[in-house]
Amino acid sequence: MLIIGATGGVGSVMVQLAEALLPDVSVIATASTPERADWIRSLGAEHTVNHRHDLTSQVLAIAPGGVDWLFTGHSEGQLPLYATIVRPFGEITAIDDGPRDVSPLKPRSITWHWEFMFTRPVQQTPDMSGQHDLLNRVADLVDEGRLHTTATQTLSPISAATMRQAHELVESGRTLGKVVVEG
């Protein structure tokens, strides 16, 4: 499994979830510096690759046939690249917004999934209790010590200035883990 954006808030939780729920799956995580690579390996990733360099060569050196699964929070403009590093019949899950031209995935029969954590409550799906079950499972993983906070920076107090600062940090695309604003 390749996790793009692994050192960010969502990606670093995804690394931990993959390790906790899929122990036989090898996780490759993106990290742009040695410090970030060390941090994401401490969360369980077996391999790290630098997304600022030739991602295709790095990933295929670890997984010569391509990865089975790819998770991304940054898919815009990346589908031709993803089509080269996901194996035929593999799967991609994205959490970012916007329409995508998925045609580069067709020749390899790669499946595209959107994930939105609020689908059940927003759409009022018949399986609403599934949200409850997922949250309980995550709570269990925290209680078992298998899932840890990824908060690495706390800003205080809550004010217009700290909110602007938090947004600037997150929008820079260079945060490590989660930025928290507290009272």
C-alpha positions in Angstrom: 0.0 0.0 0.0 1.3 3.4 -0.9 0.2 6.4 1.2 0.7 9.7 -0.5 0.9 12.6 2.0 1.7 10.2 4.8 3.3 12.8 7.0 0.2 15.0 7.2 -2.6 14.7 9.7 -4.8 12.3 7.7 -1.9 10.4 6.1 -0.2 9.7 9.4 -3.4 8.3 10.9 -3.8 6.2 7.7 -0.4 4.7 8.2 -1.4 3.6 11.7 -4.7 2.2 10.6 -3.1 0.2 7.8 -0.6 -1.2 10.3 -3.3 -2.0 12.9 -5.9 -3.4 10.6 -3.8 -4.9 7.8 -0.7 -6.3 9.6 0.4 -8.4 6.5 0.3 -5.4 4.2 3.6 -3.6 3.6 3.2 0.2 3.8 5.2 2.6 1.6 4.7 6.2 2.8 5.8 9.5 1.2 8.1 11.8 3.2 10.2 14.6 1.8 12.9 14.9 4.4 14.9 12.4 6.6 13.1 13.8 9.7 9.7 13.2 8.2 10.8 9.7 7.0 11.9 8.8 10.6 8.6 10.1 12.0 6.4 8.1 9.6 8.5 5.0 10.1 8.0 5.4 13.9 4.2 5.2 13.2 4.7 1.9 11.4 5.5 2.4 7.7 8.0 -0.2 6.4 9.3 2.0 3.6 9.5 5.7 2.8 9.9 7.4 -0.6 10.5 11.0 -1.4 7.6 12.4 -3.4 9.8 15.3 -4.6 11.9 12.9 -6.6 11.1 10.2 -9.2 8.2 8.6 -7.3 7.7 5.9 -10.0 11.2 4.6 -9.8 11.2 4.6 -6.0 7.9 2.8 -5.7 8.6 0.2 -8.4 12.0 -0.6 -6.8 10.0 -1.6 -3.6 7.0 -3.1 -5.4 8.1 -4.1 -8.9 4.6 -5.0 -10.1 3.1 -1.9 -8.7 1.2 -1.4 -5.4 -2.2 -3.1 -4.7 -3.6 0.0 -3.0 -2.9 3.7 -3.1 -4.3 6.3 -0.7 -4.1 10.0 -1.5 -5.3 13.3 -0.3 -3.7 15.0 -3.3 -5.0 13.4 -6.5 -5.4 16.4 -8.8 -3.2 16.0 -11.8 -1.7 12.8 -10.5 -3.7 10.1 -12.2 -1.3 9.4 -15.1 1.4 8.9 -12.4 -0.8 6.8 -10.2 -1.6 4.6 -13.2 2.1 3.7 -13.5 2.6 2.7 -9.9 -0.7 0.9 -9.1 -0.8 -2.7 -10.4 -3.4 -3.8 -12.9 -6.7 -4.3 -11.0 -5.4 -2.3 -8.1 -7.4 0.3 -6.2 -7.0 4.0 -5.4 -8.8 5.9 -2.6 -8.9 9.7 -2.6 -10.2 12.1 0.0 -9.7 15.3 -1.9 -12.4 17.1 -3.9 -13.1 17.8 -7.5 -13.8 15.9 -10.6 -11.0 13.8 -12.0 -10.4 12.3 -15.5 -10.0 8.7 -14.5 -9.3 7.6 -18.1 -5.6 6.9 -17.4 -6.7 4.1 -15.0 -8.9 2.2 -17.6 -6.1 0.3 -19.5 -5.0 -1.2 -16.2 -8.5 -1.7 -14.8 -7.7 0.3 -11.7 -10.6 1.1 -9.4 -11.2 4.6 -8.1 -12.8 5.2 -4.7 -13.9 8.4 -3.1 -13.9 8.5 0.7 -15.9 11.0 2.7 -16.2 10.3 6.4 -19.6 12.0 6.6 -21.4 10.1 3.8 -23.6 8.1 6.1 -25.0 11.1 8.2 -25.2 13.5 5.2 -26.9 11.0 2.9 -28.9 9.4 5.7 -27.9 5.9 4.5 -29.8 2.8 5.9 -26.6 1.7 7.6 -26.2 4.7 9.9 -25.0 2.5 12.7 -21.9 1.8 10.6 -20.6 5.3 11.6 -21.0 4.3 15.3 -19.2 1.0 14.7 -16.3 2.7 12.9 -15.8 5.3 15.7 -16.0 2.5 18.4 -13.3 0.5 16.5 -11.1 3.6 16.4 -11.6 4.2 20.1 -10.7 0.6 20.7 -7.4 1.0 18.8 -6.6 4.1 20.8 -7.4 2.2 24.1 -5.2 -0.7 22.9 -2.3 1.7 22.2 -2.3 0.9 18.5 -3.4 4.3 17.3 -1.7 7.5 18.6 -2.3 11.2 18.2 -0.6 12.8 15.3 -0.9 16.3 16.8 2.6 17.9 16.5 1.8 21.6 16.9 -0.6 23.3 19.2 -1.6 27.0 18.8 -3.3 28.9 21.6 -5.5 30.8 22.4 -8.3 30.5 19.8 -8.3 33.8 18.1 -8.4 35.2 14.6 -4.6 35.4 14.6 -4.1 31.8 15.6 -6.8 30.6 13.2 -5.0 32.4 10.4 -1.7 31.0 11.5 -3.1 27.4 11.5 -4.6 27.9 8.1 -1.3 29.2 6.7 0.5 26.2 8.2 -1.9 23.7 6.7 -2.2 25.4 3.4 1.7 25.4 3.1 1.4 21.6 2.5 4.5 21.2 4.8 3.0 20.4 8.1 4.0 17.3 10.0 1.1 15.6 11.6 -1.9 17.6 12.8 -2.0 21.3 13.8 -4.4 21.9 16.8 -5.9 25.2 17.9 -7.1 25.2 21.5 -8.7 27.6 23.9 
